Amino acid sequence: MSAEINWQKSSFSEGGAQCVEIAAHNGEILMRESDDPNVVTTTSRNKFAAFVAGVKAGEFDHFAN
């Protein structure tokens, strides 16, 4: 990935390590794990927005328990 990509991680990450990082690049959303930054998944902004809406609605809470 290019150096100009600005990766962002949640302020809720434990000590800032081992978390999911998100970036916007060329109209897509990129996701990676901070402990394996060479593996990047891409998705559209619309799909990511639907996922975030589901997270906010609690649809994925059972994965965090």
Phi and psi in radians as a Rosetta constraint file:
Dihedral C 1 N 2 CA 2 C 2 CIRCULARHARMONIC -1.310 0.35
Dihedral N 2 CA 2 C 2 N 3 CIRCULARHARMONIC 2.621 0.35
Dihedral C 2 N 3 CA 3 C 3 CIRCULARHARMONIC -1.180 0.35
Dihedral N 3 CA 3 C 3 N 4 CIRCULARHARMONIC -0.409 0.35
Dihedral C 3 N 4 CA 4 C 4 CIRCULARHARMONIC -1.343 0.35
Dihedral N 4 CA 4 C 4 N 5 CIRCULARHARMONIC -0.051 0.35
Dihedral C 4 N 5 CA 5 C 5 CIRCULARHARMONIC -1.297 0.35
Dihedral N 5 CA 5 C 5 N 6 CIRCULARHARMONIC 2.238 0.35
Dihedral C 5 N 6 CA 6 C 6 CIRCULARHARMONIC -1.749 0.35
Dihedral N 6 CA 6 C 6 N 7 CIRCULARHARMONIC 1.688 0.35
Dihedral C 6 N 7 CA 7 C 7 CIRCULARHARMONIC -1.330 0.35
Dihedral N 7 CA 7 C 7 N 8 CIRCULARHARMONIC 2.479 0.35
Dihedral C 7 N 8 CA 8 C 8 CIRCULARHARMONIC -2.269 0.35
Dihedral N 8 CA 8 C 8 N 9 CIRCULARHARMONIC 2.400 0.35
Dihedral C 8 N 9 CA 9 C 9 CIRCULARHARMONIC -2.175 0.35
Dihedral N 9 CA 9 C 9 N 10 CIRCULARHARMONIC 2.826 0.35
Dihedral C 9 N 10 CA 10 C 10 CIRCULARHARMONIC -1.176 0.35
Dihedral N 10 CA 10 C 10 N 11 CIRCULARHARMONIC 2.513 0.35
Dihedral C 10 N 11 CA 11 C 11 CIRCULARHARMONIC -1.238 0.35
Dihedral N 11 CA 11 C 11 N 12 CIRCULARHARMONIC -0.156 0.35
Dihedral C 11 N 12 CA 12 C 12 CIRCULARHARMONIC -1.531 0.35
Dihedral N 12 CA 12 C 12 N 13 CIRCULARHARMONIC -0.013 0.35
Dihedral C 12 N 13 CA 13 C 13 CIRCULARHARMONIC -1.100 0.35
Dihedral N 13 CA 13 C 13 N 14 CIRCULARHARMONIC 2.417 0.35
Dihedral C 13 N 14 CA 14 C 14 CIRCULARHARMONIC -1.230 0.35
Dihedral N 14 CA 14 C 14 N 15 CIRCULARHARMONIC 1.853 0.35
Dihedral C 14 N 15 CA 15 C 15 CIRCULARHARMONIC 1.173 0.35
Dihedral N 15 CA 15 C 15 N 16 CIRCULARHARMONIC 0.154 0.35
Dihedral C 15 N 16 CA 16 C 16 CIRCULARHARMONIC 1.387 0.35
Dihedral N 16 CA 16 C 16 N 17 CIRCULARHARMONIC 0.084 0.35
Dihedral C 16 N 17 CA 17 C 17 CIRCULARHARMONIC -1.955 0.35
Dihedral N 17 CA 17 C 17 N 18 CIRCULARHARMONIC 2.790 0.35
Dihedral C 17 N 18 CA 18 C 18 CIRCULARHARMONIC 0.848 0.35
Dihedral N 18 CA 18 C 18 N 19 CIRCULARHARMONIC 1.206 0.35
Dihedral C 18 N 19 CA 19 C 19 CIRCULARHARMONIC -2.519 0.35
Dihedral N 19 CA 19 C 19 N 20 CIRCULARHARMONIC 3.034 0.35
Dihedral C 19 N 20 CA 20 C 20 CIRCULARHARMONIC -1.489 0.35
Dihedral N 20 CA 20 C 20 N 21 CIRCULARHARMONIC 2.363 0.35
Dihedral C 20 N 21 CA 21 C 21 CIRCULARHARMONIC -1.993 0.35
Dihedral N 21 CA 21 C 21 N 22 CIRCULARHARMONIC 2.539 0.35
Dihedral C 21 N 22 CA 22 C 22 CIRCULARHARMONIC -2.198 0.35
Dihedral N 22 CA 22 C 22 N 23 CIRCULARHARMONIC 2.536 0.35
Dihedral C 22 N 23 CA 23 C 23 CIRCULARHARMONIC -2.600 0.35
Dihedral N 23 CA 23 C 23 N 24 CIRCULARHARMONIC 2.682 0.35
Dihedral C 23 N 24 CA 24 C 24 CIRCULARHARMONIC -1.841 0.35
Dihedral N 24 CA 24 C 24 N 25 CIRCULARHARMONIC 2.331 0.35
Dihedral C 24 N 25 CA 25 C 25 CIRCULARHARMONIC -2.724 0.35
Dihedral N 25 CA 25 C 25 N 26 CIRCULARHARMONIC 2.201 0.35
Dihedral C 25 N 26 CA 26 C 26 CIRCULARHARMONIC 0.924 0.35
Dihedral N 26 CA 26 C 26 N 27 CIRCULARHARMONIC 0.694 0.35
Dihedral C 26 N 27 CA 27 C 27 CIRCULARHARMONIC 1.396 0.35
Dihedral N 27 CA 27 C 27 N 28 CIRCULARHARMONIC 0.062 0.35
Dihedral C 27 N 28 CA 28 C 28 CIRCULARHARMONIC -2.066 0.35
Dihedral N 28 CA 28 C 28 N 29 CIRCULARHARMONIC 2.866 0.35
Dihedral C 28 N 29 CA 29 C 29 CIRCULARHARMONIC -1.798 0.35
Dihedral N 29 CA 29 C 29 N 30 CIRCULARHARMONIC 2.268 0.35
Dihedral C 29 N 30 CA 30 C 30 CIRCULARHARMONIC -1.876 0.35
Dihedral N 30 CA 30 C 30 N 31 CIRCULARHARMONIC 2.499 0.35
Dihedral C 30 N 31 CA 31 C 31 CIRCULARHARMONIC -2.339 0.35
Dihedral N 31 CA 31 C 31 N 32 CIRCULARHARMONIC 2.478 0.35
Dihedral C 31 N 32 CA 32 C 32 CIRCULARHARMONIC -2.657 0.35
Dihedral N 32 CA 32 C 32 N 33 CIRCULARHARMONIC 2.881 0.35
Dihedral C 32 N 33 CA 33 C 33 CIRCULARHARMONIC -1.700 0.35
Dihedral N 33 CA 33 C 33 N 34 CIRCULARHARMONIC 2.367 0.35
Dihedral C 33 N 34 CA 34 C 34 CIRCULARHARMONIC -1.079 0.35
Dihedral N 34 CA 34 C 34 N 35 CIRCULARHARMONIC -0.493 0.35
Dihedral C 34 N 35 CA 35 C 35 CIRCULARHARMONIC -1.517 0.35
Dihedral N 35 CA 35 C 35 N 36 CIRCULARHARMONIC -0.034 0.35
Dihedral C 35 N 36 CA 36 C 36 CIRCULARHARMONIC -2.536 0.35
Dihedral N 36 CA 36 C 36 N 37 CIRCULARHARMONIC 1.150 0.35
Dihedral C 36 N 37 CA 37 C 37 CIRCULARHARMONIC -1.200 0.35
Dihedral N 37 CA 37 C 37 N 38 CIRCULARHARMONIC -0.186 0.35
Dihedral C 37 N 38 CA 38 C 38 CIRCULARHARMONIC -1.425 0.35
Dihedral N 38 CA 38 C 38 N 39 CIRCULARHARMONIC -0.223 0.35
Dihedral C 38 N 39 CA 39 C 39 CIRCULARHARMONIC -1.740 0.35
Dihedral N 39 CA 39 C 39 N 40 CIRCULARHARMONIC 1.955 0.35
Dihedral C 39 N 40 CA 40 C 40 CIRCULARHARMONIC -2.134 0.35
Dihedral N 40 CA 40 C 40 N 41 CIRCULARHARMONIC 2.324 0.35
Dihedral C 40 N 41 CA 41 C 41 CIRCULARHARMONIC -1.873 0.35
Dihedral N 41 CA 41 C 41 N 42 CIRCULARHARMONIC 2.451 0.35
Dihedral C 41 N 42 CA 42 C 42 CIRCULARHARMONIC -2.045 0.35
Dihedral N 42 CA 42 C 42 N 43 CIRCULARHARMONIC 2.644 0.35
Dihedral C 42 N 43 CA 43 C 43 CIRCULARHARMONIC -2.643 0.35
Dihedral N 43 CA 43 C 43 N 44 CIRCULARHARMONIC 2.951 0.35
Dihedral C 43 N 44 CA 44 C 44 CIRCULARHARMONIC -1.425 0.35
Dihedral N 44 CA 44 C 44 N 45 CIRCULARHARMONIC 2.815 0.35
Dihedral C 44 N 45 CA 45 C 45 CIRCULARHARMONIC -1.097 0.35
Dihedral N 45 CA 45 C 45 N 46 CIRCULARHARMONIC -0.661 0.35
Dihedral C 45 N 46 CA 46 C 46 CIRCULARHARMONIC -1.128 0.35
Dihedral N 46 CA 46 C 46 N 47 CIRCULARHARMONIC -0.765 0.35
Dihedral C 46 N 47 CA 47 C 47 CIRCULARHARMONIC -1.149 0.35
Dihedral N 47 CA 47 C 47 N 48 CIRCULARHARMONIC -0.700 0.35
Dihedral C 47 N 48 CA 48 C 48 CIRCULARHARMONIC -1.149 0.35
Dihedral N 48 CA 48 C 48 N 49 CIRCULARHARMONIC -0.701 0.35
Dihedral C 48 N 49 CA 49 C 49 CIRCULARHARMONIC -1.068 0.35
Dihedral N 49 CA 49 C 49 N 50 CIRCULARHARMONIC -0.693 0.35
Dihedral C 49 N 50 CA 50 C 50 CIRCULARHARMONIC -1.135 0.35
Dihedral N 50 CA 50 C 50 N 51 CIRCULARHARMONIC -0.702 0.35
Dihedral C 50 N 51 CA 51 C 51 CIRCULARHARMONIC -1.121 0.35
Dihedral N 51 CA 51 C 51 N 52 CIRCULARHARMONIC -0.814 0.35
Dihedral C 51 N 52 CA 52 C 52 CIRCULARHARMONIC -1.057 0.35
Dihedral N 52 CA 52 C 52 N 53 CIRCULARHARMONIC -0.705 0.35
Dihedral C 52 N 53 CA 53 C 53 CIRCULARHARMONIC -1.067 0.35
Dihedral N 53 CA 53 C 53 N 54 CIRCULARHARMONIC -0.706 0.35
Dihedral C 53 N 54 CA 54 C 54 CIRCULARHARMONIC -1.130 0.35
Dihedral N 54 CA 54 C 54 N 55 CIRCULARHARMONIC -0.696 0.35
Dihedral C 54 N 55 CA 55 C 55 CIRCULARHARMONIC -1.090 0.35
Dihedral N 55 CA 55 C 55 N 56 CIRCULARHARMONIC -0.819 0.35
Dihedral C 55 N 56 CA 56 C 56 CIRCULARHARMONIC -1.074 0.35
Dihedral N 56 CA 56 C 56 N 57 CIRCULARHARMONIC -0.555 0.35
Dihedral C 56 N 57 CA 57 C 57 CIRCULARHARMONIC -1.445 0.35
Dihedral N 57 CA 57 C 57 N 58 CIRCULARHARMONIC -0.069 0.35
Dihedral C 57 N 58 CA 58 C 58 CIRCULARHARMONIC 1.490 0.35
Dihedral N 58 CA 58 C 58 N 59 CIRCULARHARMONIC 0.167 0.35
Dihedral C 58 N 59 CA 59 C 59 CIRCULARHARMONIC -1.137 0.35
Dihedral N 59 CA 59 C 59 N 60 CIRCULARHARMONIC -0.352 0.35
Dihedral C 59 N 60 CA 60 C 60 CIRCULARHARMONIC -2.009 0.35
Dihedral N 60 CA 60 C 60 N 61 CIRCULARHARMONIC 0.189 0.35
Dihedral C 60 N 61 CA 61 C 61 CIRCULARHARMONIC -0.978 0.35
Dihedral N 61 CA 61 C 61 N 62 CIRCULARHARMONIC -0.600 0.35
Dihedral C 61 N 62 CA 62 C 62 CIRCULARHARMONIC -1.142 0.35
Dihedral N 62 CA 62 C 62 N 63 CIRCULARHARMONIC -0.318 0.35
Dihedral C 62 N 63 CA 63 C 63 CIRCULARHARMONIC -1.351 0.35
Dihedral N 63 CA 63 C 63 N 64 CIRCULARHARMONIC -0.374 0.35
Dihedral C 63 N 64 CA 64 C 64 CIRCULARHARMONIC -1.607 0.35
Dihedral N 64 CA 64 C 64 N 65 CIRCULARHARMONIC -0.083 0.35
